[in-house]
């Protein structure tokens, strides 16, 4: 075991691993600041959410290590199994799910609330990359058609919850993967137009979604959380008011999850906000650079998909806090409170480290074995 771990440590991208450890550490630090006020407001022990976060953290780290140890072919197989399990759980949500704030997205499992849709993100990225790479190798293989079928099964289930934001991230990531794989610009434009048309249909058919859009465009309605979020950034300024000195966490119900970036802005200021954004961007770009030397279509498409998805989630969370887009419940990876999000992100990061490790090793093998 020690020998295996040593080989793993020497083969992974250690810089990326340290960035991930840094983000997880910041998440724990922010959790201490953001969760007590919310817990007290709900009549719970002040450190109830923080203790839960501490339970999830080592599980997430364990998942990252285990997944990053896997060979690519096993990651593909587990992704397919995970996809089927996620579909079954999504169906169970409609029967046993807990309704929170008008949405039915969670099921209770072993005393924990699980959001199955979170785990769809890494599985679909891997499966889409796999199908695209198979069609790239064998033009007769209907990889893109199969990926369309896979997406078509998932999206109606997500919209029925409803979870438009999750559906949006999954669809845009899928289109982005198709784009970098070499699909024609015409086909990408058609898919993009269909996506925009779907948003219009959702606006007409989903009152909750239409209400969010109207509130954002007109500035009317329930904009309390967004207004307090903006005030928090103004109060924080460049250096922040100091750990524990913020007030937004006592006023905003979702300050520990969807609006955690506001807590960071108020208590730790522009500096920590910038560090977090730079860390995520650096992590994504470095991972893409690691696979640039690989001629393996699966490796590149999977890494691009995971990186794109991660950055999209970060941008949506931050943009919501800054009132740049309509309010959307989206966690900040590794930073926000949320067990399902933390564990799903851990799977994504584990896959990313595994593939970049594989790509680096393949490239070294290619270099060594080339005739001089």
PyMOL commands that set and color helices and strands:
alter all, ss='L'
color gray80, all
select helices_A, chain A and resi 2-11+14-41+48-69+72-96+116-137+143-159+164-180+185-205+207-218+224-236+248-251+260-292+297-321+339-369
alter helices_A, ss='H'
color red, helices_A
select strands_A, chain A and resi 98-100+103-109+112-114
alter strands_A, ss='S'
color yellow, strands_A
deselect
rebuild
show_as cartoon
